[in-house]
């Protein structure tokens, strides 16, 4: 593993843990951390043909730009959280399709991911505060899993630079579900603790 992969993996795991643990209590900062992860992963995907050092540098810059945009757009938080939850759900659906049947092609993967993000954003306002917990846990679990796949690439047979393939293995999907459940329980318990301290 190169130093760049180590840095990339640690950044994704760190941002994912922050989102998974503090997602609802520090929502604006968690939204920024999610923005960083999304910007970073998308830049890595878009710059696939470039040298590794250029990809890492541009991905960090893109991550910080998207993080700032998400942090500043907190008034649209339920739409953003809904879109993120829909996007992660779409990627999870692609993982299940891959495990059960033929591998989805790039266009089908893109359509499912965009449809998930659009549907999640549309339903975001209707789901309210429960959506925040679901979106933060899903995004945090996905970012932790992506970082873990970069750090332990030999244990996972996925392209760690393509976030849409992160859940294409049974082990990856299982780890995502475990991380999702653990972070959901942590956020629900943290919310209860905050409410009991206010009384």
C-alpha positions in Angstrom: 0.0 0.0 0.0 1.3 3.4 -1.0 1.4 6.4 1.3 -1.3 8.0 -0.8 -3.6 5.0 -0.3 -2.9 5.1 3.5 -3.8 8.8 3.6 -6.9 8.3 1.4 -8.1 5.4 3.5 -7.6 7.2 6.8 -9.4 10.3 5.6 -12.4 8.3 4.5 -12.6 6.2 7.7 -12.1 9.4 9.9 -14.9 11.3 8.1 -17.1 8.2 8.1 -16.7 7.7 11.9 -17.4 11.3 12.5 -20.6 11.2 10.4 -21.7 7.8 11.9 -21.2 8.9 15.5 -22.0 12.6 15.6 -24.2 12.9 12.5 -27.4 14.1 14.1 -26.0 16.0 17.1 -23.4 18.0 14.9 -25.4 17.8 11.7 -23.9 20.8 10.0 -20.4 19.5 10.5 -21.4 16.0 9.6 -23.0 17.3 6.4 -19.6 18.9 5.6 -17.8 15.6 6.4 -20.2 13.8 4.1 -19.6 16.4 1.4 -15.9 15.8 1.8 -16.3 12.0 1.3 -18.6 12.4 -1.7 -16.4 15.0 -3.4 -13.3 13.0 -2.8 -14.8 9.7 -4.1 -16.3 11.4 -7.2 -13.1 13.2 -8.1 -11.2 9.9 -7.7 -13.7 8.3 -10.1 -13.7 11.1 -12.6 -9.9 11.3 -12.8 -9.4 7.6 -13.2 -6.8 7.9 -16.1 -4.6 10.5 -14.3 -1.6 9.8 -12.2 -2.2 8.8 -8.6 -0.7 11.9 -7.1 -2.8 14.2 -9.3 -5.9 12.2 -8.4 -5.3 12.4 -4.7 -4.5 16.2 -4.8 -7.6 17.1 -6.9 -9.8 14.7 -4.8 -8.8 16.5 -1.6 -9.5 19.9 -3.2 -12.9 18.6 -4.5 -13.7 17.1 -1.1 -13.1 20.4 0.7 -15.1 22.3 -1.9 -18.1 20.0 -1.7 -17.7 19.9 2.1 -17.9 23.7 2.3 -20.9 23.7 -0.1 -22.8 21.2 2.0 -21.9 23.0 5.2 -23.2 26.3 3.8 -26.4 24.7 2.4 -27.7 23.5 5.8 -31.1 25.1 5.1 -31.6 22.4 2.5 -30.5 19.7 4.9 -33.5 17.4 4.6 -33.2 17.4 0.8 -29.5 16.9 0.9 -29.8 14.1 3.5 -32.6 12.5 1.5 -30.4 12.6 -1.6 -27.5 11.1 0.2 -29.6 8.3 1.7 -31.1 7.6 -1.7 -27.7 7.5 -3.3 -26.3 5.1 -0.7 -29.5 3.0 -1.0 -29.0 2.9 -4.8 -25.4 1.7 -4.4 -26.6 -1.0 -1.9 -29.2 -2.1 -4.4 -26.5 -2.4 -7.1 -24.5 -4.5 -4.7 -27.4 -6.9 -4.2 -28.1 -7.1 -7.9 -24.4 -7.9 -8.5 -24.4 -10.6 -5.8 -27.7 -12.2 -7.0 -27.3 -11.9 -10.8 -25.3 -10.3 -13.6 -23.1 -7.3 -13.0 -25.0 -4.0 -13.9 -23.4 -2.0 -16.6 -22.1 1.5 -16.1 -25.2 3.2 -17.5 -27.6 1.1 -15.4 -25.5 1.8 -12.3 -25.6 5.5 -13.0 -29.4 5.5 -13.6 -30.1 3.6 -10.4 -27.8 5.9 -8.3 -29.3 9.1 -9.8 -32.8 7.8 -9.3 -32.1 6.8 -5.7 -30.6 10.3 -5.0 -33.6 12.0 -6.7 -36.2 9.9 -4.9 -34.5 10.4 -1.6 -34.3 14.1 -2.0 -37.9 14.3 -3.1 -39.0 12.3 0.0 -36.6 14.1 2.3 -39.0 16.7 3.7 -41.7 14.0 4.3 -39.5 11.8 6.4 -38.3 14.6 8.7 -35.9 14.1 11.5 -35.9 10.3 11.2 -34.3 10.8 7.8 -31.4 12.5 9.4 -30.5 9.4 11.5 -30.9 7.1 8.5 -28.9 9.3 6.1 -26.1 9.9 8.6 -25.8 6.2 9.5 -25.9 5.1 5.8 -23.3 7.7 4.7 -21.1 7.1 7.7 -21.2 3.3 7.2 -20.5 3.7 3.4 -17.5 6.0 4.0 -16.0 3.7 6.7 -16.4 0.7 4.4 -14.8 2.6 1.5 -11.9 3.7 3.6 -11.5 0.2 5.0 -11.4 -1.2 1.4 -8.6 1.2 0.5 -6.6 0.3 3.7 -7.1 -3.5 3.3 -7.4 -3.7 -0.5 -5.9 -7.3 -0.6 -8.9 -8.5 1.6 -11.5 -7.1 -0.8 -11.8 -7.8 -4.5 -13.2 -4.5 -5.5 -11.9 -1.4 -7.3 -11.4 0.9 -4.3 -11.4 4.0 -6.7 -15.0 3.2 -7.9 -17.5 3.8 -5.1 -20.3 2.2 -7.1 -18.6 -1.2 -6.8 -18.0 -0.9 -3.0 -20.9 -3.3 -2.1 -20.4 -5.9 -4.9 -19.2 -8.6 -2.5 -21.0 -10.5 0.2 -18.3 -9.5 2.8 -18.6 -5.8 1.8 -22.4 -5.8 1.9 -22.4 -7.6 5.3 -19.9 -5.1 6.7 -22.0 -2.2 5.4 -25.1 -3.6 7.2 -23.2 -4.2 10.4 -21.7 -0.7 10.3 -25.1 0.8 9.5 -26.8 -1.0 12.4 -24.0 -0.1 14.9 -24.0 3.6 13.9 -27.8 3.8 13.9 -27.9 2.4 17.5 -25.1 4.8 18.5 -27.0 7.8 17.1 -30.3 6.7 18.6 -28.7 6.3 22.0 -26.9 9.6 21.7 -30.2 11.3 20.9 -31.8 9.7 24.0 -28.9 10.8 26.2 -29.2 14.4 24.9 -32.9 14.4 25.5 -32.6 13.0 29.1 -29.9 15.6 29.9 -32.3 18.4 28.8 -34.9 17.4 31.4 
